[in-house]
Each structure stands twice: as C-alpha cells, then as structure tokens.
Amino acid sequence: MAADSPVARAEDGASIKAVKRLDARTLDLTIWSPAMRANMPVRIILPKGWHENPKRTFPVLYLLQGASDDYTSWTRETDVEKLAKNTDVLVVMPSGGRAGFYADWWDHGSSTAPRWETFHTVEVRQLMERAYRAGGKRAVIGLSEGGLGALNYAARHPGTYRFSGSFSGIVDIADPVMQFGIAATCLREGTDPLRVWGHPDKQRRIWDAHNPSRMVRKFRDTWVHLYAADGMRTKLDKTTDPLAGLLEQPLPQPTGRFAKKLRRAGVKVTTNISSAGTHSWPYWDRELHNVWPSVLTALNTK
C-alpha cells in the first residue's frame, strides 16, 4: 500500500482524507474524526524500513503536544526526525488541541463534546495499524499538558504502552496549584474549564479517573519516566519570559511524590527531577535525547 494513498477506516468510521508528503518519510495526514466531529491533523515519521518491508509491522512512539501549541511542535522545536532517522519506529504526532487535556470531555453530558482520548487511543491507533502497519509495541511521551496525557493514556489503557514519558507534566490534578493552572489554561484558550472533567468536588469520580496519582497500580506494565526542573534559568534558555520559570517551579515536588508512589507499587520508574531549568523547549529537547535509548529498549528495537 502506497504511503500517499492509504485506504483504511477505524471501527467508528474515522478515515484518512488527505496525505501531504513533507519529505521522504514525514507526512501530514488529515483524519476525519467522528470523535471530534472534525478533520484533524496528524504528523507522522515513517520507520526507516517502511518502504523496504511492505509486510512488516513497526513499533510506535506517540508524541503529545503541550497546551497552546499544535501537532507540528515536536518537529518544529526538536530534532526528532534526526533521532528517528536510523530507527524502525513509527513516530506519530496527533493534534491535541490548545487546551484539550487529552480527555473525552464531560461537558455536562453533551453528545457533541470533544473526545480527545477516543480520537488518539482508538481512531488514530486503528488508522496507524491499518494504513501504516503500526504494531503492538507502543510508547507515548508528552510535555506539559501532554505529559498528563501520556500518563493518563498509559494508566487508563493498561498494557497498551510499554513506555510513558512525562516532561514537565501534571502528575496530580487534585493538587490545588495544578487545578489553578488547568483552569487558567482553559480560560486563556476561551474554554470553560468545567467542560473538561466537571467540578473537582461535584464530579470527583471523573477527576479521580483522570488523575495519574490515583491510578498508580495501573502503571505496572509500563516503564514510566518523569522529568521536572526547578524553574531556574540556565544557558539553555532562549526566552526571558518569567512565566517559563513560574510554570516549572511547582512541578518537582508532586513529581517526586508520584515517583515514590509508583516505586512502592512495583512500577519501573526513571526520573530526572533535580536539574535546573524552565518550562521551555530546550529542556524538553534535551530530555527527549536523554530518554531516546530507553524508548528504543522498551520497544525492543535499535
């Protein structure tokens, strides 16, 4: 099957409507998503051996964007294409919305609520398997809001992802500081924060079901990697925006507590939560390089 004209359909009718080739291995897909009731963009990097091995399936790495950004951010801000150049890993970067929070929104029970989790974990996964020969070995990494997504997807779909990486992510949405940040992000993007999971008290069951710190035992089949810094600027910083430091500063303590919980539950955990750094791309690019060998090990590929 040619990469430029895949014929595939997910079980709910999601399908690939268009493919734009950016280079020999990087493609931008337009996917019709019933879960989102819209055409959604997804960028992929094909595995090294994709063209040469038409019957082979390949391990998959999903990269999830942060808030107020888009699906192009990982290739715009990191050299993931260079990292993937000599590997047989399919890299998938789906749109996550500017404040989607990687959830099927509660939205007061509305039938038209965005269903980000279904889009990513059902529709995109099935289309990658049926059009681009994605196999059953999967890893997921996200930054900031996407870090919460990577952890939630691993916990809410136990055994689906061999590796889950959170870079400067929210690990405990019951933390008042994190709840303030979630609400502020939604309001900044013009969204009522109560649409996502409802009220933290009135819809406590929904919040708990999307809180990594309340689902610790569900990570037992996943290698979890956690990164957070202290908010202090270093020579890596390219911005003088004080918000980059303020956003990162509250993350190390809850991340450390979460790591301890995971270890007590017998989960394999690696961490990098002691270094200086701000909530910005130079640090996430560096961390992607740091964990790349671990991702390949988890996916049993080189």
BAVO-899039 format. One line per field, with one value per residue (C-alpha): residue in three letters; y, x, z; residue number from 0. Coordinates in steps of 0.05 Angstrom, whole numbers, plus 32768, in hexadecimal, padded with zeros to 4 digits. Example, Ala and Ser with C-alpha at 12.3 -4.5 7.8 and 13.67 -1.06 7.14 Angstrom:
BEGIN
res [ALA SER]
y [7FA6 7FEB]
x [80F6 8111]
z [809C 808F]
n [0 1]
This chain:
BEGIN
res [MET ALA ALA ASP SER PRO VAL ALA ARG ALA GLU ASP GLY ALA SER ILE LYS ALA VAL LYS ARG LEU ASP ALA ARG THR LEU ASP LEU THR ILE TRP SER PRO ALA MET ARG ALA ASN MET PRO VAL ARG ILE ILE LEU PRO LYS GLY TRP HIS GLU ASN PRO LYS ARG THR PHE PRO VAL LEU TYR LEU LEU GLN GLY ALA SER ASP ASP TYR THR SER TRP THR ARG GLU THR ASP VAL GLU LYS LEU ALA LYS ASN THR ASP VAL LEU VAL VAL MET PRO SER GLY GLY ARG ALA GLY PHE TYR ALA ASP TRP TRP ASP HIS GLY SER SER THR ALA PRO ARG TRP GLU THR PHE HIS THR VAL GLU VAL ARG GLN LEU MET GLU ARG ALA TYR ARG ALA GLY GLY LYS ARG ALA VAL ILE GLY LEU SER GLU GLY GLY LEU GLY ALA LEU ASN TYR ALA ALA ARG HIS PRO GLY THR TYR ARG PHE SER GLY SER PHE SER GLY ILE VAL ASP ILE ALA ASP PRO VAL MET GLN PHE GLY ILE ALA ALA THR CYS LEU ARG GLU GLY THR ASP PRO LEU ARG VAL TRP GLY HIS PRO ASP LYS GLN ARG ARG ILE TRP ASP ALA HIS ASN PRO SER ARG MET VAL ARG LYS PHE ARG ASP THR TRP VAL HIS LEU TYR ALA ALA ASP GLY MET ARG THR LYS LEU ASP LYS THR THR ASP PRO LEU ALA GLY LEU LEU GLU GLN PRO LEU PRO GLN PRO THR GLY ARG PHE ALA LYS LYS LEU ARG ARG ALA GLY VAL LYS VAL THR THR ASN ILE SER SER ALA GLY THR HIS SER TRP PRO TYR TRP ASP ARG GLU LEU HIS ASN VAL TRP PRO SER VAL LEU THR ALA LEU ASN THR LYS]
y [8000 8043 8075 80AC 8089 805E 803E 8031 803D 8039 8013 8053 806C 8098 809B 80BC 80F1 810F 8104 813A 8122 8150 8126 80DD 80C6 80FF 8105 8131 810D 8129 80F9 80FD 80F0 80DF 80E7 8130 813C 815D 8152 814B 8152 811D 811E 80DD 80C8 8085 804F 8046 8004 8016 8017 7FDB 7FAD 7FB1 7F79 7F8C 7FAF 7FE2 7FFC 803F 807E 80B0 80F7 8124 816F 81A1 81D5 8211 81EE 81BD 817B 8199 81AD 816F 8175 81C1 81C3 8181 8157 811A 810D 8106 80D9 80AC 80AC 8069 8047 801B 8042 8062 80A7 80C3 810B 8117 8159 8161 81A4 81E3 81CD 8187 8166 8122 8110 8100 813E 8138 8178 816E 812F 8151 8121 8153 8158 8150 8109 8111 80CF 80A8 80CD 80BC 8077 8059 807E 8092 804F 8026 8050 804B 7FFF 7FF9 802C 8031 7FEB 8002 7FC6 7FB6 7FD3 801B 8054 8098 80D8 811C 815F 818D 817F 8147 8128 8120 8102 80D0 80B9 80B5 808E 805B 8054 8055 8021 7FF1 7FC9 7FF3 801C 7FFE 8042 8082 80C2 8102 8140 8178 8158 815C 811C 812D 8155 8156 8186 81CC 81EC 81BD 81C9 8214 8208 81DD 8211 8249 8223 8216 825E 8278 824E 8264 8223 8219 81EC 81C9 81AA 817D 8153 817B 8198 817B 816B 815F 8132 8115 80D0 80EC 8113 80D6 80AD 80DE 80E8 80C1 80C5 80A0 8069 8053 8008 800C 801E 7FDA 7FC5 8007 8025 806C 80A5 80E7 8129 816B 81A5 81DC 8219 8238 8253 8237 8243 8218 824B 8271 829B 82CF 82C1 82B9 828C 8254 8251 825A 8222 81F0 8202 81DE 819C 8179 816B 8149 8125 810A 80F3 80D1 80AC 8092 8078 8055 8034 801C 7FFD 7FD7 8003 800C 8057 8082 80CC 810D 813E 815E 818B 81D5 81EA 820E 81F9 81FF 81D8 81D6 81AA 817D 8174 8160 8130 8110 8101 80E7 80B5 80A0 8063 804E 8055 8028 7FF6 7FF6 7FEB 7FB5 7FD8 7FFB]
x [8000 801C 8028 8008 7FC4 7FB5 7F70 7F5C 7F22 7F1D 7EE4 7EBC 7EC6 7F03 7F2C 7F67 7F4D 7F8F 7FDA 800E 8055 8088 80C5 80D5 80BE 8096 804C 8013 7FD1 7F8B 7F5E 7F12 7F02 7EBB 7ED5 7EE6 7EB2 7EE9 7F24 7F61 7FAB 7FDF 8029 804F 8096 809A 80CB 810D 80F8 80B0 80B8 80E7 80BD 8075 805B 807F 805F 8085 8087 8067 807A 8042 8059 8025 8027 8020 7FE9 7FE2 800B 7FFE 8011 804E 8071 809D 80BB 80BE 80E2 810A 8133 8106 810B 8157 814E 811E 8147 8169 8133 80F8 80C8 8088 8083 803C 802D 7FE2 7FBF 7FAE 7F8B 7FA0 7F7E 7F64 7F82 7F82 7F3D 7EF7 7ED8 7EA0 7E7F 7E3F 7E30 7E2F 7E2F 7E5A 7E92 7ED9 7EF2 7F3D 7F4D 7F22 7F42 7F88 7F82 7F4E 7F48 7F91 7FAB 7F7E 7F8E 7FD9 7FD2 7FA7 7FC9 8011 801E 8024 8030 801F 805E 804D 806D 804F 8072 8053 8069 8044 7FFA 8010 8037 7FF4 7FD8 8011 8008 7FBD 7FBE 7FED 7FC4 7F80 7F95 7FC1 7FF2 7FE9 8029 806C 8089 8068 8090 8079 80A4 808F 804B 8012 8014 7FDF 7FA1 7F88 7FC0 7FA1 7FDB 7FD1 7F86 7F93 7FC2 7F90 7F59 7F87 7F9B 7F53 7F3E 7F7A 7F63 7F1A 7F00 7ED6 7F03 7EC6 7EB8 7EF5 7EEA 7EB3 7EBB 7EF5 7EC5 7E82 7EA1 7ED8 7ED1 7EE1 7F1C 7F38 7F30 7F5E 7F91 7FD2 7FDF 7F9E 7FAD 7FF3 7FE8 7FD1 8018 8034 803D 805C 80A1 8094 80C5 80BA 80DE 80D5 8104 8109 80F5 813A 8156 8196 81BF 818D 8156 8144 810E 810C 80C2 80BB 807E 80AC 80CB 808B 8068 80A0 80AE 8072 807F 80BA 8099 8059 8083 80B1 8076 8057 8098 809B 8054 8064 80A2 807B 8048 807F 807F 80BF 80CF 8108 810B 812F 8113 8150 816B 8163 8137 80F8 80B7 80D2 80E7 8133 812A 80F6 8122 815C 8130 8117 8160 816B 8132 8138 8163 8131 80F7 811B 812A 80E1 80CB 8100 811E 815F]
z [8000 7FEC 8023 7FFA 7FF2 802E 802F 8076 80A5 80F1 8111 811D 80D6 80E0 80A0 807F 8050 8037 803A 802F 8026 8048 8037 8029 806E 808D 807C 8093 8095 8098 80BE 80C0 8109 8120 8167 8159 8123 80FA 80CD 80FA 80E7 80F9 80E7 80E0 80D3 80B0 80C9 80A5 8087 8077 802B 8028 8053 803A 8067 80A7 80E2 810B 8153 815F 8186 8192 81A2 81C3 81BF 81F7 8202 81D4 819E 8165 8146 8121 8162 816A 8125 812B 816E 8170 8141 8149 80FF 8106 8143 811C 80DC 80E8 8110 80FD 8128 810E 812F 8135 814A 814D 8159 81A2 81A0 81C3 8203 81F5 8233 8210 8229 8210 822E 8261 8246 826E 8247 8203 81C8 81A1 81D5 81BA 81C5 81C2 81E5 81B4 8179 8190 81B0 8181 813F 8134 814F 8122 80E5 80F2 80F7 80B9 808C 80A4 80C2 810A 8138 8180 819F 81B3 81DA 81EA 81FF 820D 8227 8258 824B 821D 8257 827B 823C 8236 827E 8279 8239 8257 8297 8277 8243 826C 8243 8204 820C 821F 822F 8247 824E 826F 8263 8293 8297 82C9 82F3 8326 8310 8358 836A 8372 834E 8313 8313 830F 82D4 82B0 82B9 82A3 8265 8251 825D 8236 81FB 8202 8220 825F 828A 82A6 8262 8266 82A5 82C8 830E 8337 8371 8350 831A 8346 8327 82E2 82FD 8321 82E1 82BD 82F5 82EC 8337 8344 8312 8329 8325 82DD 82C7 82D9 8291 827C 8283 829D 8294 82B8 82AC 82D1 82DF 8314 82E9 82EB 82AA 828B 824D 8227 822E 81EF 820F 8247 8253 829F 8295 827D 82C1 82E8 82C2 82D1 831A 8339 8314 8336 8379 8360 832B 8361 838B 834F 8340 8387 8382 8341 835E 839B 836B 8346 8308 82E1 82E6 82CF 82E2 82D4 8306 8325 82ED 82E1 82A8 8292 8271 822B 81EE 81F6 8233 8214 81D6 8204 822A 81EA 81DA 8221 821E 81D5 81E5 821A 81E9 81B7 81EE 8204 81BD 81B2 8177 8165]
n [0 1 2 3 4 5 6 7 8 9 10 11 12 13 14 15 16 17 18 19 20 21 22 23 24 25 26 27 28 29 30 31 32 33 34 35 36 37 38 39 40 41 42 43 44 45 46 47 48 49 50 51 52 53 54 55 56 57 58 59 60 61 62 63 64 65 66 67 68 69 70 71 72 73 74 75 76 77 78 79 80 81 82 83 84 85 86 87 88 89 90 91 92 93 94 95 96 97 98 99 100 101 102 103 104 105 106 107 108 109 110 111 112 113 114 115 116 117 118 119 120 121 122 123 124 125 126 127 128 129 130 131 132 133 134 135 136 137 138 139 140 141 142 143 144 145 146 147 148 149 150 151 152 153 154 155 156 157 158 159 160 161 162 163 164 165 166 167 168 169 170 171 172 173 174 175 176 177 178 179 180 181 182 183 184 185 186 187 188 189 190 191 192 193 194 195 196 197 198 199 200 201 202 203 204 205 206 207 208 209 210 211 212 213 214 215 216 217 218 219 220 221 222 223 224 225 226 227 228 229 230 231 232 233 234 235 236 237 238 239 240 241 242 243 244 245 246 247 248 249 250 251 252 253 254 255 256 257 258 259 260 261 262 263 264 265 266 267 268 269 270 271 272 273 274 275 276 277 278 279 280 281 282 283 284 285 286 287 288 289 290 291 292 293 294 295 296 297 298 299 300 301]
